[in-house]
Amino acid sequence: LFIYMNIYKWHVPELNEIFITLTFVTVFIALVFLVHKYYVCFIITVIILYIISTIMPHDDSYKLTMLNVNQGDAFLFETNERESILIDTGGTGVDSAMKEDHNIAEYHIIPTLKKHGLTSLDYIIISHPHVDHMGELSYLITKFKIKNIIINTTSFNINKLKTLIHQSERNHIKLIDFKNIQQFNLGKANITLLDSTIKHSEDLNEHSIVTFIEYNKIKMLFMGDATTNNEQILLRNFKLPKIDILKVGHHGSKTSTSNEFIQKIQPTICLVSVGKTNRYHLPNQEVITKLKRLGSHVFQSNEYGEVTIKLNSKLTINTEMNQ
């Protein structure tokens, strides 16, 4: 029976001390019933265990998580009502003759979503159509409930766009061009999609959607792979405030994060999503040194793993090197 049940996955969200205690007590009671062959009582207790450990736990904090997706980007913003935005999905480039395995989505992204008690995503924002930012999208579309996908349609080639339109229609997902939804709310958070794209650039990084989220006076900026050219457009066209949390552009490459830009936004916390021993030798150490000299606290996924920030007055940070 247990060998057969091993194919099923039971994702338990993060529990506080009270729920951990209740869970262990309920497990003990369930085992007592099983040993004494009170099978009906055992089944009832397991149902109670599921409710206590999976359904009842509820965190009233808004949170931001940098998922550990190797050399790629995936950032999860969620409200206290389990409303959520996933900015990019990570992904791994594969040879055209190889079958895609989607291990990042199956073993990294979806377990984290379920651990956080999420059963659906309100939005996925794809900053730009590079595989390390959207490679897991096709898998997530089929395996997880998604309500809306936001893209920069002009950055997609026609075949890739047609495929995404077809997948979205088949799975009842609303596909939105970011220029048609430049500002919206999620709970008490305000989300603004900043247009600093360079339409005719051959560099898809320069087509990146820049996402600005403000919640309870906490300001977060997600740069995708935007370059210093995009940063100049941002400085010219928008009144950027001091940023509390910065998703550092292009995995800490020197093609992003100019002196003028970071001097303007003065980030308190910098998140760098980057793979261990990646072939690009990112992040660039000059960029990291520059951020630290500015007084920023830098968290790299290759060093800290998954990083979750509770968006309270203290910006409580938890790291988990489990992936």
N, C-alpha and C positions, 0 to 999 in steps of 0.2 A: 504493500500500500504506500509506504513512504518513498520507495524507489519511484513509483509511478507519480506521486505528488511532487517529486523533485523537479519536474519540468515547469512547474508553476512558480511564479515569483510573487512574493508578498513584500511590498515596499512599505517600510515603517517610517513615518516622518520623524523629525527631531522631537524628542520628548523631554519635558522638564522632570524634576526629581519625583514629583507626585505621580505622574503617569508612568515613570519607570518602575516605581514601587508597586503600583496597581498592576502593571503588566507582569512583573515577576510573581506576585501573589496569585494572579489568575492562571499563569502557566503552571504553577505548583498545584493548584486545585485541579486543573485539567488533567495533569499527570496522575494525580491520586485517583480520579474517576476512571481513567484509562486502565490503570493497574488493577483496580477492583472490578473491571469490566462493566462499569455503569456507562454504557455507550451513549445513551440518550443524554445523560447529564454531561458527559464529555463533549458531545457535539454542541450543546447549549453553551457550555463554558468557552469553547473555542469561538463561538459567535460573539460572546461577550468580550473575549480577548481582542477580536478584530475591531469591535466598536471602540474599546478603550485605547488600543494602540494605534489605530489608523484613522478612525472617523472623528473622535472627540477632540484630539489635540488641536489647538488653534493658537497660533502666534499672532498677537495683535500689532506686530511691528511691520513697517514697510522695510523691504530688504533689497539689496543689490548683491548679486553673486557673479563673480568671474569664474566660469566653469573651466575646468582643466581639460582642454581639448587638443593638447599638443600644439603644433604649429598652425594655429588658427584662432578665430575669435568666436566666442559665444558668451553673451552677458544677459543675465536674467534679472529683470526688475519686477517686483511683485508688491501688491498692496496687502493690507491686513484682511481684506475680503477675498484673497486668493485670485484677484485680477492680475494679469501678468503680460509682460512684453519680453520676448526673446530677441535680442539684437544679434543677428548672425547665428550660424549653426555649426561653425567649424566644418572640417572636411579634409580629406586626404586625397591628393592626386594619385590616380592609378593609371597603369598602362591600359590602352584601349582594348587589349586582348584579355585583360584580367577582369574577373567579376568583382563588382563593388561589394565590400563586406559590411560597410556602415557600422563598424564596431564603435565608433565615437558616439553615434546616436544611441545605439542599443545598450552600451555598457557605461556610458558617461552622462549623456544628456537626459535621457528618459528616466534613469534611476534618480538623478538629482531632482527632476521635476516632481516625481512621485514622493521622494523624501520630503519635499517641501509641501506636500499635500495638494499638489495641482493635478487636476484631471483634464484641464484644457488650457490652451494659450489664447488670450484675447488678440494678441498681435505678434507676428514675426516681422521684424524689419531686416531686410537684406541690404546691407550698406552698399555692396557692389558685387557683380557676378564673378568673383574669383572663387575657385573651389575651396579654399581654406576659410571662406566666409559663408558659403552656401552649399557645400558638398553634401551635407546631411539633410538638406531640405526635402528632397524627394522621399526619403525614408520617413521623416517625421510626418509628412503629409499623410502617409498611409497608416501610421502607427499611433498617432496622437491627434486628439481633436484640436483643430486650429480654426479660429473664426475669421481672421484677416491676415493677409500678407501684404506688406508694403515694400515696393521696389522703385527703383529709378528705371522706368521702362526704356528710356533712350540708351541706357548702358548695356542692354541685352541684345544679342544678335537675334535675328528673326526666328531661327529654329529653336533656340533655347526659350525664347519668349512664348512661342506657340506651345511647346511642351508644358511650360508652367501654367499657361492659361487652361490647357486641357486637364492637367492634374487638379487645378483649383476647382474647375467646374465639376469634375467627377466627384470631388470630396466636399462639395458645398462650402468652399472657402471663397471669401470675397477678396479679389486681387485688386490692389489700389496703387495708383501712381502717387509717389510722395508729393508731387506738386498739387495734387487735389485734396490733400489732407495735411496741410502744413502745421496745424495745431489741433490738439485734442486733449481730453482729460481721461485719466484713469484713476478712479477714486479721488483722492485729494491732490493728486499729482498733475502737473501741467506738462505736456510733452510738445516740444516744438521741433520740427524737422527743418534744419537750416540748409538753404540751398547755396552751396559754394562750389557747385559742380562746374567743370569746364567741358562743355558739351562736345566740342570737336577734338578734344584731346584723344590721342591714341592710347594713352595710359589709363586703364580702367580704374586705377587707384584714384585718379582725379575726377571720377564720377561718383565718389563716395557720398552717401547721405550722412550728414552730421546730425546727431540726435542730441537735443538739449532737454534734460528733465529737471524740473524744479518741484521739490516737495518740502513743505515746512521750512522754508528758507535754505534748504540744502540744494545746492546746484551741482548737476552732473553733466558732463560733456563727453560724448562718445564719437570719436573721430574716424572710425573705420580705418581705411588706409589713406586718408587724405594727406596730400603732400604740402610742402611749404607754400606752393602756389595757391592751394585751396585756403591755407591759413591766411594768406594775404587778403583774399576775397572776404573771408570772415571778418577780419579786422577792419576792412574798408566798409562793409555793408551792414554790420551788426554791432550793437553796443554790448560787447561781451563783458559780463561781470566777473568778479573773482569766483573761481571754480573750486568747489570742495572736493569733488572726485573727478579725475580726468582719466578716461580710457585713452592711453597714449597711442597716437597714430602710428599705423604700419608696424606694429610689434616692436616699437622702439628703434626703427630704422632712422638713419641720419637724413633721409629724404623728408622727414617730418619733424615737428617739434622745434621750430626755429626759436632763436633767442627772443625776438620781438614778440612772438606769440605767447610764450610761457611767461614772459615778463608782464604781459597784459593780464593774463588770467590767473597767475599766481596759484597754481593748484596745491591743495593741502595733501591729498592722497592721489597717487598715480598708480594705475593698474596696467600692467604690461602682460598681454597674453602671448606666450612664446613657448616653443617646444625645447626640450632638452637636446643639446648637441645638434641643433638644426643646421642645415647646410648653408644657411644664409649668415650664420654667426651673429644672430640677433639675440638680445638687443645690442645696439651699438653702445659701447661703454662711455663714449663721450656724451651721448644723450642722457644716460643714467646719471653720470657725474653731474651734468648740468642741472638735472632735476633735483638731485640731492643738495647741491650747493644753494639752490633756491629755498631749501628747507622742506621740500616735499618728502613724504613717506612713500617709498616705492615698493610695490608688491609685484613680483614676477611669478607667473604660474609655474615656471620651471623650478622655482625655489620653494614656493609656498603651497603649490597645488591649488585646490579650489579655495577661493577667498570669498567669504560672505560678510557684508557690512550691514548691520542693523542701522537704519537711518533714524537714529535718535539723536539727542543733543550731543552725546559723546562719540557718535559714530563707532559703535562697538564692532570690532573686527575679529572674526573667527577664521582660522585656516585649517585645511584638512588635506593632508598629503596622502589621499587614498586612491589616486588614479594614476 
